[in-house]
Amino acid sequence: MPENRTKAGEHRRRHTAKEHGPDPIDIHVGRQLRLARELAGLTQTDISKQLSMSFQVVQKYEQGEIRVSASRLFQLATLLKRPVGYFFVGYEIGGEAQGEMGRDEIDLVRAYRLIRNPELRQCLQRLLREISGGSPTTSTDID
């Protein structure tokens, strides 16, 4: 049976962002896009120029106002050096994303990634775990 019909053959109105607001998945994908863009140190204008679109479109993607098509999502993933699945990480069906990163956390990750000395990175990781009271992990690299 077609998706937009009920059992009695009546047409069911489809979900539209204009009437019902953005879909939670589109909002999540937009947040992940924004995070990946900021971690890459790019602006909305940088993304728009490289993919030949307006920065307003990037802005609307990030806000979940418009859906990112599969082909555009692939282009964004390639540009941002992320797997396509990255944009769905943390999304729970029927729920919200877990623990969205704030500006200070993004800045911290970007600064951490600039550290090229592996011993210094490990020392910083141990210090942060000690300060936060977190348990040690077997991972030797955060990024």
Contacts in CASP RR format, 6 or more apart in sequence:
PFRMAT RR
TARGET T0000
AUTHOR 0000-0000-0000
METHOD contacts of the structure
MODEL  1
MPENRTKAGEHRRRHTAKEHGPDPIDIHVGRQLRLARELAGLTQTDISKQ
LSMSFQVVQKYEQGEIRVSASRLFQLATLLKRPVGYFFVGYEIGGEAQGE
MGRDEIDLVRAYRLIRNPELRQCLQRLLREISGGSPTTSTDID
1 7 0 8 1.000
4 11 0 8 1.000
4 12 0 8 1.000
4 14 0 8 1.000
5 11 0 8 1.000
5 12 0 8 1.000
6 12 0 8 1.000
15 23 0 8 1.000
17 23 0 8 1.000
17 26 0 8 1.000
17 64 0 8 1.000
17 65 0 8 1.000
17 66 0 8 1.000
17 67 0 8 1.000
22 63 0 8 1.000
22 64 0 8 1.000
22 65 0 8 1.000
23 67 0 8 1.000
24 91 0 8 1.000
24 94 0 8 1.000
24 95 0 8 1.000
24 96 0 8 1.000
25 88 0 8 1.000
25 91 0 8 1.000
26 64 0 8 1.000
26 66 0 8 1.000
26 67 0 8 1.000
26 68 0 8 1.000
27 63 0 8 1.000
27 64 0 8 1.000
28 87 0 8 1.000
28 88 0 8 1.000
28 90 0 8 1.000
28 91 0 8 1.000
28 96 0 8 1.000
28 97 0 8 1.000
29 61 0 8 1.000
29 64 0 8 1.000
29 68 0 8 1.000
29 73 0 8 1.000
29 87 0 8 1.000
29 88 0 8 1.000
30 61 0 8 1.000
30 62 0 8 1.000
30 63 0 8 1.000
30 64 0 8 1.000
30 68 0 8 1.000
30 87 0 8 1.000
31 62 0 8 1.000
31 97 0 8 1.000
31 100 0 8 1.000
32 86 0 8 1.000
32 87 0 8 1.000
32 88 0 8 1.000
32 89 0 8 1.000
33 58 0 8 1.000
33 61 0 8 1.000
33 62 0 8 1.000
33 68 0 8 1.000
33 76 0 8 1.000
33 80 0 8 1.000
33 87 0 8 1.000
34 62 0 8 1.000
35 100 0 8 1.000
35 101 0 8 1.000
35 106 0 8 1.000
36 76 0 8 1.000
36 80 0 8 1.000
36 82 0 8 1.000
36 86 0 8 1.000
36 87 0 8 1.000
37 43 0 8 1.000
37 44 0 8 1.000
37 47 0 8 1.000
37 58 0 8 1.000
37 62 0 8 1.000
37 80 0 8 1.000
38 106 0 8 1.000
38 110 0 8 1.000
39 106 0 8 1.000
39 109 0 8 1.000
39 110 0 8 1.000
40 80 0 8 1.000
40 81 0 8 1.000
41 110 0 8 1.000
42 80 0 8 1.000
43 55 0 8 1.000
44 55 0 8 1.000
44 58 0 8 1.000
44 59 0 8 1.000
44 62 0 8 1.000
45 55 0 8 1.000
47 55 0 8 1.000
47 58 0 8 1.000
47 76 0 8 1.000
47 79 0 8 1.000
48 54 0 8 1.000
48 55 0 8 1.000
48 57 0 8 1.000
48 58 0 8 1.000
50 79 0 8 1.000
51 72 0 8 1.000
51 75 0 8 1.000
51 76 0 8 1.000
51 79 0 8 1.000
57 66 0 8 1.000
60 66 0 8 1.000
61 68 0 8 1.000
61 72 0 8 1.000
68 76 0 8 1.000
68 87 0 8 1.000
73 84 0 8 1.000
73 87 0 8 1.000
74 84 0 8 1.000
76 87 0 8 1.000
77 83 0 8 1.000
77 84 0 8 1.000
77 85 0 8 1.000
77 86 0 8 1.000
77 87 0 8 1.000
90 97 0 8 1.000
90 98 0 8 1.000
91 97 0 8 1.000
92 98 0 8 1.000
101 109 0 8 1.000
109 142 0 8 1.000
109 143 0 8 1.000
112 121 0 8 1.000
112 124 0 8 1.000
112 142 0 8 1.000
112 143 0 8 1.000
113 143 0 8 1.000
115 121 0 8 1.000
115 124 0 8 1.000
118 140 0 8 1.000
118 141 0 8 1.000
121 141 0 8 1.000
121 142 0 8 1.000
122 140 0 8 1.000
125 140 0 8 1.000
125 142 0 8 1.000
126 136 0 8 1.000
129 135 0 8 1.000
129 136 0 8 1.000
129 137 0 8 1.000
END
